[in-house]
Amino acid sequence: MAHQANLIRPDDATQPIVAPLVIGITSHRNIPAHEIAPIRQRVRDLFVRLRIEFPHLPLVLLSALAEGGDQWLAEEALAANMRLIAALPMTRAEYARDFVDAAALARFDSLCSAAEVIEVPDVADHAPSVQSDSPSRTAHCSPPRGQSRTARTFSW
């Protein structure tokens, strides 16, 4: 099934439809406390700069809303009146079980309520077999390793 991009028509109907500037982020869970405020400030500064440099483009943040930096940057995007798209690596209910910290889970739920949530299907269940001219060139997907349930490993 083909997906259409969500394009935005400016207030003036004589202007062309505008595609958003999508900013994809990924971060870490264990950011030292003394680094959080400076990181958040740099992100706020970046969003301001992007609004100045691209005044006619809607800004969109794309995030998996993982605990830590992903959530903090999503909060900054919402504070900057940006659209938030949460691309979750599994169903929202299953992903919520990944949060052991009650505050992070509450933040996740709040951010999901403010976001356009997309639940990405489990890659292991939907991994394509990519063939080439060489029989040894097939893409395989392996289950997640380590602590993160969102990780997926592809080998080529």
C-alpha positions as CSV (number, residue, x, y, z in Angstrom):
1,M,0.0,0.0,0.0
2,A,1.5,3.4,-1.0
3,H,1.6,6.2,1.5
4,Q,1.1,9.8,0.6
5,A,3.2,12.5,2.2
6,N,1.3,14.9,4.3
7,L,1.8,18.1,2.4
8,I,0.6,21.5,3.7
9,R,-1.1,24.1,1.7
10,P,-0.2,27.7,2.7
11,D,-2.9,30.0,3.8
12,D,-2.8,31.7,0.4
13,A,-4.3,29.1,-2.0
14,T,-2.3,30.6,-4.9
15,Q,0.9,29.4,-3.4
16,P,2.2,25.9,-4.1
17,I,1.8,23.1,-1.6
18,V,4.8,22.9,0.7
19,A,6.5,19.8,1.9
20,P,7.7,19.9,5.5
21,L,11.3,19.9,6.6
22,V,11.5,16.7,8.6
23,I,14.2,16.4,11.3
24,G,14.8,12.8,12.4
25,I,16.5,12.3,15.7
26,T,17.9,9.5,17.8
27,S,19.7,9.9,21.1
28,H,20.9,8.1,24.2
29,R,19.1,7.0,27.4
30,N,21.9,7.7,29.8
31,I,23.0,11.3,29.2
32,P,24.8,12.8,32.2
33,A,22.6,15.2,34.1
34,H,25.0,18.1,33.7
35,E,24.8,17.8,29.9
36,I,21.0,17.8,29.6
37,A,20.3,21.6,29.9
38,P,23.1,22.5,27.4
39,I,21.8,19.9,24.9
40,R,18.3,21.2,25.2
41,Q,19.4,24.7,24.7
42,R,21.4,23.8,21.5
43,V,18.3,22.1,20.2
44,R,16.1,25.1,20.9
45,D,18.7,27.3,19.1
46,L,18.7,24.9,16.1
47,F,14.9,25.1,15.8
48,V,15.1,28.9,15.9
49,R,17.8,28.9,13.3
50,L,15.8,26.5,11.0
51,R,12.7,28.7,11.3
52,I,14.8,31.7,10.3
53,E,16.6,29.9,7.4
54,F,13.4,28.2,6.1
55,P,10.6,30.5,7.1
56,H,8.1,28.9,4.7
57,L,8.7,25.3,5.6
58,P,6.8,23.6,8.3
59,L,9.2,21.9,10.7
60,V,8.5,18.3,11.8
61,L,10.4,16.2,14.3
62,L,10.5,12.4,13.7
63,S,11.3,10.4,16.8
64,A,10.9,7.0,18.4
65,L,10.3,8.7,21.7
66,A,12.7,6.4,23.5
67,E,13.6,7.3,27.1
68,G,16.1,10.1,27.5
69,G,17.2,12.4,24.7
70,D,14.5,11.3,22.3
71,Q,11.8,12.4,24.7
72,W,13.6,15.7,25.7
73,L,14.0,16.7,22.0
74,A,10.4,15.9,21.3
75,E,9.3,18.1,24.2
76,E,11.5,20.9,22.7
77,A,9.9,20.4,19.3
78,L,6.4,20.7,20.8
79,A,7.4,23.8,22.8
80,A,8.5,25.3,19.4
81,N,5.1,24.5,17.9
82,M,6.5,21.9,15.6
83,R,4.6,18.8,14.5
84,L,5.8,15.6,16.2
85,I,5.7,12.3,14.4
86,A,6.4,9.3,16.7
87,A,7.6,6.3,14.7
88,L,7.3,3.6,17.2
89,P,9.3,0.4,16.5
90,M,6.4,-1.8,17.7
91,T,2.8,-1.3,19.0
92,R,2.4,1.5,21.5
93,A,1.3,-1.0,24.2
94,E,4.3,-3.3,23.6
95,Y,6.7,-0.3,23.5
96,A,5.4,1.1,26.7
97,R,6.5,-2.1,28.5
98,D,10.1,-1.1,27.6
99,F,9.9,1.8,30.1
100,V,11.0,0.8,33.6
101,D,11.0,4.4,34.9
102,A,7.5,5.7,35.8
103,A,8.3,9.3,34.9
104,A,9.7,8.2,31.5
105,L,6.6,6.2,30.8
106,A,4.3,9.1,31.8
107,R,6.4,11.4,29.5
108,F,6.1,8.8,26.7
109,D,2.3,8.7,27.1
110,S,2.0,12.5,27.1
111,L,4.2,12.8,24.0
112,C,2.2,10.1,22.2
113,S,-1.0,12.0,22.9
114,A,0.6,15.1,21.3
115,A,2.1,13.3,18.4
116,E,1.0,11.6,15.2
117,V,1.9,8.0,16.1
118,I,3.0,5.5,13.6
119,E,3.6,1.9,14.7
120,V,6.3,0.4,12.6
121,P,5.8,-3.3,12.0
122,D,8.2,-5.7,13.6
123,V,11.1,-6.0,11.0
124,A,11.7,-9.6,11.9
125,D,8.1,-10.5,10.9
126,H,8.3,-8.4,7.7
127,A,11.9,-8.6,6.5
128,P,12.2,-8.7,2.8
129,S,14.5,-11.1,1.2
130,V,16.6,-8.9,-1.1
131,Q,18.1,-10.9,-4.0
132,S,20.9,-9.9,-6.3
133,D,22.9,-11.5,-9.1
134,S,24.9,-13.4,-6.5
135,P,23.2,-16.2,-4.5
136,S,25.2,-15.1,-1.4
137,R,23.7,-11.5,-1.5
138,T,20.5,-12.0,0.5
139,A,19.5,-9.6,3.2
140,H,18.7,-11.3,6.5
141,C,17.2,-9.8,9.6
142,S,18.2,-11.1,13.0
143,P,16.3,-10.6,16.3
144,P,17.4,-7.8,18.7
145,R,20.5,-8.3,20.8
146,G,21.3,-6.8,24.2
147,Q,19.1,-4.6,26.3
148,S,17.3,-2.6,23.6
149,R,14.1,-4.2,22.3
150,T,14.1,-1.6,19.5
151,A,17.3,-2.7,17.9
152,R,17.3,-4.7,14.7
153,T,20.4,-6.0,12.9
154,F,20.6,-6.4,9.2
155,S,23.4,-8.3,7.5
156,W,24.2,-8.2,3.8
